[in-house]
Amino acid sequence: MTYNLLKGKRGIIFGALDESSIAWKVAERAHAEGAIFTLSNVPVSIRIGKTNELGEKLNAKVIPADATSIQDIENLYTESVKELGGKIDFILHSIGMSLNVRKGKPYDDLDYEMMSKTLDISAISFHKILQIAKKMDIMNEWGSVVALSYIGAQRTMNGYNEMSQAKAMLESIARSFGYFYGKSHKVRVNTVSQSPTFTKASSNVAGFDGMYNYSDKMAPLGNSSGEDCADYCITLFSDLTKKVTMQNLFVDGGFSSMGMSMELMNTYGKCLESE
């Protein structure tokens, strides 16, 4: 069911790689709700992924951009405003990558050059996206910028590695920049903390299956799907949430408020009995 929540709105969506990507699902939902937008990803991801296929499906122009490059972001914004015929109403930052995780480096033996790249790609890019948008004045008043996060920003999750620091920085940037952008342009800035979700990126996290199953048993409503997250992002892009800003919003079936569920207590008890 659609509600025309984004009818007449223009946007930019970063990070749609393939059908498993949350950004891909947000793009499909935004299109269904009446928005027009451009899609962006780094050139190598566009080559190996299916971003162009999504662009053809949704009649959305694909504009390559490295979100760590100021020049690329400036070009993306200029081209997007030109392509869409006006200022932007919403931006999705769905960008994250850890070379340490990919290389299987444990948290207590990190490569710091790779960690710096992790922070630049996964968090500082969010600040660049916001700062350049503000300087170029490409956002309409009451626009909305959303970045995807994870509860690993607040809690230690085995295998999540330095992505915990990246997500913590991401959420902090939303709070800090949200103040300045709200005061100057009435633009909202929020992060959405999603349940573990099977994506290309999550496949690199050691023990992700266990993380997913644990979260699903802990959350009273079970894990939220990529589609659930997309639905929530759409509400944050819409005029229904005009006074919501500087927040980290959990879309996790209640996991973030739990201590222990009966399902996990029973599982733990059975493990003790077997020992």
C-alpha positions in Angstrom: 0.0 0.0 0.0 1.3 3.5 -0.9 0.3 6.9 0.5 2.1 9.4 -1.8 4.2 10.5 1.2 7.0 11.7 -1.0 5.0 13.1 -3.9 6.9 16.0 -5.4 10.0 15.4 -3.4 13.6 15.1 -4.8 16.3 13.0 -3.2 19.8 11.4 -3.4 20.3 7.8 -2.3 23.8 6.6 -1.5 24.8 2.9 -1.3 22.3 0.8 -3.3 24.5 -2.1 -4.4 22.0 -5.0 -5.0 18.6 -6.3 -3.9 19.9 -7.1 -0.4 20.9 -3.5 0.2 18.7 -1.5 2.5 19.4 1.5 0.2 18.0 -0.5 -2.7 14.8 -1.1 -0.7 14.6 2.6 0.3 14.9 3.6 -3.3 12.1 1.2 -4.4 9.9 2.5 -1.5 10.7 6.2 -2.3 9.8 5.7 -5.9 6.5 4.0 -4.9 5.7 7.0 -2.7 6.1 9.5 -5.5 9.7 10.7 -5.1 12.2 11.3 -7.9 15.9 10.9 -7.0 19.4 10.1 -8.2 21.4 7.0 -7.1 25.1 7.2 -6.2 27.9 4.7 -5.3 31.6 4.4 -5.8 32.5 3.5 -9.4 33.8 0.0 -8.5 30.5 -0.8 -6.7 28.5 0.3 -9.7 30.6 -2.0 -11.9 30.3 -5.1 -9.7 26.8 -4.4 -8.4 23.4 -3.8 -9.9 23.0 0.0 -9.3 22.5 0.7 -13.0 19.8 -2.0 -13.2 18.0 -0.3 -10.3 18.3 3.1 -12.0 16.7 1.7 -15.2 13.9 0.1 -13.2 13.1 3.3 -11.3 14.0 5.8 -14.0 16.7 7.2 -11.7 20.0 8.6 -13.0 23.1 6.9 -11.5 25.9 9.3 -10.7 29.2 7.8 -9.6 30.8 9.4 -6.5 33.2 8.5 -3.8 31.6 9.9 -0.7 35.1 10.5 0.8 35.9 12.9 -2.1 34.8 16.5 -1.7 35.1 17.0 -5.5 32.9 13.9 -6.2 30.2 15.0 -3.8 30.2 18.6 -5.2 29.8 17.1 -8.7 27.1 14.7 -7.5 25.1 17.6 -6.0 25.4 19.8 -9.0 24.3 17.0 -11.4 21.5 15.9 -9.1 19.9 19.4 -8.8 20.2 19.7 -12.6 18.8 16.3 -13.3 15.9 16.6 -10.8 15.0 20.2 -11.6 15.4 21.8 -8.2 16.8 21.6 -4.7 16.9 18.3 -2.8 14.4 17.2 -0.1 16.1 14.1 1.3 19.4 12.2 1.3 20.1 8.7 2.5 23.6 7.8 3.6 23.9 4.0 3.5 27.7 3.7 3.4 29.9 1.5 5.5 33.0 -0.6 5.1 35.8 -1.9 7.3 39.0 -3.3 5.8 40.0 -4.7 9.1 36.8 -6.8 9.2 37.3 -7.8 5.6 40.9 -8.9 6.4 39.8 -10.8 9.5 41.8 -8.5 11.8 40.8 -8.9 15.5 39.9 -5.7 17.5 43.0 -6.0 19.6 45.3 -6.2 16.6 43.9 -3.5 14.2 45.8 -2.0 11.3 45.5 1.7 12.0 45.8 2.8 8.4 42.8 0.6 7.6 41.0 1.9 10.7 41.4 5.4 9.4 39.9 4.4 6.1 37.0 2.7 7.9 36.2 6.0 9.8 36.6 8.1 6.6 34.3 5.9 4.6 31.7 4.9 7.2 31.4 8.1 9.3 33.4 11.2 8.1 31.8 10.8 4.7 28.5 11.6 6.4 30.0 14.9 7.7 31.3 15.7 4.2 27.9 15.0 2.7 26.2 17.3 5.2 28.8 20.1 5.1 29.0 20.3 1.3 25.2 20.2 1.0 25.0 23.1 3.5 27.7 25.1 1.7 26.2 24.6 -1.7 22.7 25.3 -0.3 21.2 22.3 -2.2 18.6 21.3 0.4 15.0 22.7 0.7 13.8 23.9 4.1 12.4 21.0 6.1 14.6 18.6 4.2 15.7 15.4 5.8 19.1 13.5 5.9 19.2 10.0 7.2 22.2 7.7 7.8 22.0 4.0 8.7 23.5 2.9 12.0 23.6 -0.1 14.3 23.4 -0.7 18.1 27.1 -1.7 17.9 27.6 2.0 18.3 26.5 1.7 22.0 27.3 -1.9 22.8 30.2 -4.3 22.3 29.2 -6.8 19.6 31.7 -9.5 19.0 33.0 -9.4 15.4 31.7 -5.9 14.7 35.2 -4.6 15.3 36.1 -0.9 14.8 32.7 -0.4 13.0 31.5 0.3 16.5 33.6 3.4 16.6 32.5 4.4 13.1 28.8 4.1 13.9 29.3 6.0 17.2 31.0 8.8 15.3 28.2 8.7 12.7 25.5 9.1 15.3 27.5 11.9 17.0 27.8 13.7 13.6 24.0 13.6 13.2 23.5 15.2 16.6 26.2 17.9 16.1 25.4 18.8 12.5 21.7 18.5 13.1 21.9 21.5 15.3 23.7 23.7 12.8 21.6 22.5 9.8 18.4 22.9 11.7 19.2 26.5 12.8 20.3 27.7 9.4 18.0 25.8 7.0 15.5 23.8 9.1 17.0 20.6 7.7 16.6 17.5 9.8 19.5 15.0 10.5 18.9 11.6 12.0 20.3 8.1 12.2 18.4 4.9 12.0 19.7 1.9 14.0 18.6 -1.2 12.2 18.5 -4.9 13.3 21.2 -7.2 11.9 20.3 -7.6 8.2 21.7 -9.9 5.6 23.5 -7.6 3.1 26.7 -7.7 1.1 28.4 -5.8 3.8 27.2 -8.0 6.7 28.6 -11.1 4.9 32.0 -9.8 5.9 31.3 -9.8 9.7 32.5 -13.0 11.4 29.7 -14.9 13.1 27.0 -12.8 11.6 24.5 -15.7 11.5 24.8 -16.0 15.3 24.4 -12.3 15.7 21.3 -12.3 13.6 19.7 -15.3 15.4 20.5 -13.9 18.8 19.0 -10.6 18.0 15.9 -12.2 16.5 15.3 -14.3 19.7 15.9 -11.3 21.9 13.6 -8.8 20.2 9.9 -9.2 21.1 8.9 -8.4 17.6 11.8 -10.2 16.0 14.4 -8.6 13.8 13.2 -5.8 11.5 13.8 -6.5 7.8 15.3 -4.3 5.2 11.8 -3.5 4.0 10.8 -2.5 7.6 13.8 -0.2 7.7 13.0 1.3 4.4 9.4 2.0 5.5 10.8 3.9 8.5 13.2 5.9 6.4 10.4 7.0 4.2 8.5 8.4 7.2 11.6 10.4 8.1 11.9 11.8 4.6 8.2 12.8 4.7 6.5 15.9 6.2 5.1 13.7 9.0 8.3 14.0 10.9 9.2 17.7 10.4 10.2 18.2 14.0 12.2 15.0 14.4 16.0 15.7 14.3 19.3 14.9 15.9 18.0 11.5 17.0 19.2 7.9 16.8 16.1 6.0 16.1 15.9 2.2 16.7 14.1 0.0 14.2 15.0 -3.3 15.8 11.8 -5.0 17.0 12.5 -3.9 20.6 16.0 -5.4 20.9 17.6 -2.2 22.2 15.3 -2.1 25.2 15.7 -5.8 26.2 17.9 -7.4 28.9 17.1 -11.0 28.4 14.2 -12.8 26.6 12.6 -16.1 27.7 13.7 -17.7 24.5 17.3 -17.0 25.2 17.0 -17.9 28.9 15.6 -21.3 27.8 18.4 -21.8 25.3 21.0 -20.9 27.9 19.4 -23.3 30.4 19.5 -26.1 27.9 23.2 -25.4 27.2 24.0 -25.6 30.9 22.1 -28.9 31.2 24.0 -30.4 28.3 27.3 -29.5 29.9 
